[in-house]
């Protein structure tokens, strides 16, 4: 079973009372238009640069604001790159890194 939405994560920093920067993560739920397969040539080209793409989601361009991470199926992914497919649609190519293992 697949989710019909994902959560884009954006992190901002705010100063507390003593001036220490505290990270504040905001989750924005976004509907997924389509879940696509990772192409073999895309996988091998990314692998040469040290990336391992594992997820490819198509979302509305209006919902994306240069976020670097997302949550899909309770797993956190890093967004490797984006790809424009239509004027109002965007593909997010994502990978699950070792630093994301804390999320199961």
C-alpha positions in Angstrom: 0.0 0.0 0.0 1.2 3.5 -0.8 0.5 6.9 0.8 -1.3 9.5 -1.2 0.6 12.3 0.5 4.0 13.2 1.8 5.3 15.8 4.3 7.8 18.3 3.2 10.2 19.4 6.0 11.5 22.9 6.3 13.8 23.9 9.1 14.1 27.4 10.5 16.2 28.6 13.4 15.0 30.9 16.2 17.0 32.4 19.1 15.9 31.5 22.6 16.1 33.8 25.6 19.9 33.4 26.0 20.7 33.8 22.2 21.1 30.1 21.3 19.8 29.1 17.9 17.1 26.5 18.2 16.0 24.5 15.1 12.2 24.5 14.4 11.0 22.0 11.8 7.8 22.6 10.0 5.9 19.8 8.2 3.7 20.6 5.2 1.5 17.8 4.0 1.4 17.7 0.2 -0.6 15.4 -2.1 1.3 13.1 -4.4 0.3 13.1 -8.0 2.3 10.0 -9.0 5.0 7.7 -7.6 7.5 6.8 -10.3 10.3 4.3 -10.7 13.9 5.2 -10.5 15.5 4.8 -14.0 18.5 2.6 -14.3 20.7 5.2 -16.0 19.6 7.8 -13.4 20.5 5.4 -10.6 24.0 4.7 -12.0 24.8 8.3 -12.7 23.7 9.4 -9.2 25.7 6.5 -7.7 28.9 7.8 -9.4 28.3 11.1 -7.4 27.7 9.3 -4.1 23.9 9.3 -4.1 21.5 6.3 -4.0 18.1 7.4 -5.3 15.4 5.3 -3.8 12.2 7.3 -4.3 10.8 9.4 -7.1 7.6 11.5 -6.4 5.6 13.8 -8.6 4.0 16.7 -6.8 2.5 20.1 -7.7 5.1 22.8 -8.2 3.1 25.2 -6.0 3.7 23.1 -2.9 7.5 22.9 -3.1 9.6 25.7 -1.6 13.2 24.2 -1.9 12.8 21.9 1.1 15.7 19.5 1.6 13.8 16.6 3.3 10.5 14.8 3.2 8.6 12.1 5.1 6.9 9.4 3.0 5.5 6.2 4.6 6.9 7.2 8.0 10.4 7.3 6.6 12.5 10.4 6.2 14.2 11.0 2.8 16.7 13.6 1.6 15.8 15.3 -1.6 18.7 14.9 -4.0 17.4 17.0 -6.9 14.2 18.2 -8.6 13.1 17.8 -12.2 10.6 19.9 -14.0 8.2 17.8 -16.1 5.4 20.2 -16.7 4.7 23.9 -15.9 2.8 23.0 -12.7 4.4 19.6 -11.8 7.8 18.7 -10.3 9.5 15.4 -9.7 11.5 15.0 -6.4 14.3 12.4 -6.6 15.0 11.3 -3.0 17.3 9.0 -1.1 17.3 7.5 2.4 20.7 8.2 4.0 22.3 6.6 7.0 21.5 9.7 9.1 17.8 8.9 8.4 17.9 5.5 10.1 16.7 7.0 13.4 13.2 7.1 11.8 13.1 3.4 11.2 
